[in-house]
Amino acid sequence: MDGKQAMSDPITHTFLQQQPKLLYDLITQDKHDAVLAILSHPLPPDVALPEQCQSFFLDILDHTASSPTEQAVKRLHTLMNGALRPLTTLLTHQTLEKIERRLLSIVNSTQSADGNCFALYALSTMTCMLGAISPAKTISSFNADDLITGTPHWVPTKLNDYFTGRKAPKTLQLVVLKALWACRSENSEAREALHLSNELVKHISPSIREGWCKTNVAILRKLEEKVVQPGVADQLRIVAMLFLSNLQSPFMAPQVVQSTWSTQLGEPLKLAELLLPLSDNDLQLFFMTVAPSALTGFVQFVPDVILRDQLTQQSTTALIRALDVIVKLIDTQLLLPDTIPTMAHQSTAAQYSQLLTLVRQTGVTLREDGACSVHFVAQRNIMIARLCSLQLKAAICRTRSSQHHTALDVILELHAATHQSTKPCSHALPTPERSVYKPISVTSNVHDWQDALDDYLQGRLIAERDSIRNLFHDRWQDLERRCAEVEQPLREERARYHSLQDRYEEVSASNVNILEKAAQLEQLVQQERDRHTFVATELQSMLVENDSLSSKLAESAQHIEQAASQHALKVQDLERQHSADMLEYSIELATKQSQVDDLLEKLSHQQKEHEECQYASDRLMKTVENLTIELQEQNQKAARTHEEYTLTLNNLTNARNESRAEVQQQIKRHTESLSMLKSQAHDELTAALQTISADHERALSRQQHQHVERLQALQDQLTEAQEKRTEVEDEVVQAHATIHEYTIKIEKLESMCITKDEEIARLSTVHDNMLAAMGIRPAQQGLERDDDSTTSTADPKPGKASALPEARSHKHTHRKSASVSTVVPQPTSVLRRATSDVLPSNASSRRRPLTAMSANVSPSRRHTSKGHVSKIWEEDLNETVFNGDDLLMSTPQMEDMI
């Protein structure tokens, strides 16, 4: 259990009895941790459960059902095992089924003893549900507006199957493996797992446990070895041995468990601290398992511990619980009275005589450990009374007809003396109500000593009460008044301290917000870094595409050179086949033009992508500037926070000095008044007042020391805040360095883009030279090529009637030369697929004839529309014209390419 929830039942009952509205105030102020700590224990009978607890319980249930984490299941287990257990009967059938499915899924998903308590919390919550749900249980004192009643009763068939059905061995296997894992660790989670395993093994059927132990002897031996091995904490070893005893049975505990118990009983004080967190059932199991000789030594050693004044408040409470459990076991005949040492022994009589002398002492002094002496004496008397009751019950079982021992009178008188009223202190925890003294008769026929004992005790009680009343009645009120005057400045100081504490919490919250914003800025920088990586990847892919395009252009240039050489060798043959060859050649030129248009559009698309990359780089620079401005604002805010911290520390120092001066003045006045009272009062009254004054001075010095420690803690917290501010400044410097790196990378990208532009220009030049090598006829104006309808008779256009007869006359010659000549190669399928991905399919249908286009166009003007290309070449060709006489004329560019 967490530190906020680790409160015992007496502390919780004290808080609620002193402030009945404490639970209501906490739940209305949304103090969920404090509410969970109080509701983890059963409430006192006179404390009502607020209606807001229903909504709180339902919120915990919904959160657990939606996200069943270990922390959520732990909170649900704490509530169901505490004050909200009755609310389980008001839950709807659907809610219970939903929680049941979640818990079963957690248990079924746990296949091994992994290092957590998740499955154990789920199983323990299932046991709480099984114990709370019952058809006969109804609660009418709660408002059930939010909890639907009247639904069909939920039958926990599946849950019962995990403890008493066919899946119980699997549950027991998991619990034992968790316990084995807990014995290997020394942390709080291991101790919690062992406690949960010890409680869960009790809910499994004894027959199932017995059958599992018979079939898994190796696991039991391994667990016993882990328990007895050196290095295991004593608290962990005790719980592990209780688990072994519960697993096998209290009367069939292993020999290793009995021997270890006997060793532990040899040191009662150490054992008392170890037994304090155990439940009453575990204590009963512990004393039922130990050997009788070891228990006898334990009972004999307790009076020696009391006489040597070795008790503390914690060990006293634990020993009282242990003696109560032993008495209960003797009453239920689960423990034989022979284990109690006989009263006829001389050492026993001497011990109880010394205890009687100790109880009759009236002097009260402050203990060295700072515990309240009045409360400690009352607890010590209760423990002595338990010892006397234990001895008397053992004597009753051993008594024969007229047997009587000398120590019996001493024990009876001691038992009566411990029941005298002791005035409790104002801050002591409520102790269990003690019954009026009723001496236990040893025999049924001895009654003469009862009247004498009653008269003696009554007279002594009246005399002591009158003397104490006359001695302390008048001075007690005056001392309380003086204490109230001294505590008034301390209350004011406490109020100022709380106000400063609230201010510090606000500053801490602002510091947390600063850290969260810094984390958000880091996420933004990471996003920009990822985007920058994506842009670099795209640029790399574009470079790869440009390389492939260059290779394709080189192949096209090679094919064109081959075609030009073949045409130069066969000029005479082509003159005879002019009409047919011109038709085919026009078709080929149209195909080449479509390829050129596809390349132009692809280059335009690459140019657009380059512009998008440039736009992304600009946005990244703007984002970096915004981040820089925001980091500067955070730095200024941190500086203001540091100034506020400094001012708060100065105020706190001044308040500490003022409080110290006031407390010293009060101490001085109080010392003077006590000196006056010393000279006037009786010697015994003077001694008592000196003792009380010394107690008060020690309390004041202790409170002053506590205030100094609190101030030191605040100074340490301020130092931590300054260190956090330094860390934030370092992170800001790192962010500036990262921004500088991004700026350098952006400049590199810009240089790469410039290099890419130069490469594109170079490719455009090569493309222009290719078109020049193809022999396209340049035009003077883009608009004049449509009006120029007069052409040479030797340059027929495809599809005209004048060219058809000549084509028919040369048909035979063309077929004959086709077997010898080499036709200009068509574009490859790869280039067709590359261009078809960028351009639409009907782009070639809207192109104009190749002879009507100008070859004089600069690379910067090629991104025109598909239907109009004004210029292609940057240099003018020297009268490179297609006609009937000269099909391919020589130009300087063509000569260079050839």
Secondary structure, 3 states (H helix, E strand, C coil): CCCCCCCCHHHHHHHHHHCCCHHHHHHHCCCHHHHHHHHCCCCCCCCCCCCHHHHHHHHHHHHHHHCCCHHHHHHHHHHHCCCCHHHHHHCCHHHHHHHHHHHHHHHHHCCCCCCCCHHHHHHHHHHHHHHHCCCCCCCCCCCCCCCCCCCCCCCCHHHHHCCCCCCHHHHHHHHHHHHHHHCCCCCHHHHHHHHHHHHHHHHCCHHHHHHHHHHCHHHHHHHHHHHHCCCCCHHHHHHHHHHHHHHHCHHHCCHHHHHHHHHHHCCHHHHHHHHCCCCHHHHHHHHHHCCHHHHHHHHHHHHHHHHCCCCCHHHHHHHHHHHHHHHHHHHCCCCCHHHCCCCCCHHHHHHHHHHHHHHHCCCCCCCCCCCCHHHHHHHHHHHHHHHHHHHHHHHHHHCCCCCCCCHHHHHHHHHHHCCCCCCCCCCCCCCCCCCCCCCCCCCCCCCHHHHHHHHHHHHHHHHHHHHHHHHHHHHHHHHHHHHHHHHHHHHHHHHHHHHHHHHHHHHHHHHHHHHHHHHHHHHHHHHHHHHHHHHHHHHHHHHHHHHHHHHHHHHHHHHHHHHHHHHHHCHHHHHHCHHHHHHHHHHHHHHHHHHHHHHHHHHHHHHHHHHHHHHHHHHHHHHHHHHHHHHHHHHHHHHHHHHHHHHHHHHHHHHHHHHHHHHHHHHHHHHHHHHHHHHHCCHHHHHHHHHHHHHHHHHHHHHHHHHHHHHHHHHHHHHHHHHHHHHHHHHHHHHHHHHHHHHHHHHHHHHHHHHHHHHHHHHHHHHHHHHHHHCCCCCCCCCHHHHCCCCCCCCCCCCCCCHHHHHHHCHHHHHHHHCCCCCCCCCCHHHHHHHHCCCCCCCHHHCCCHHHCCCCCCHHHCCCCCCCCCCCCCCCCCCCCCCCCCCCCCCHHHHHHC
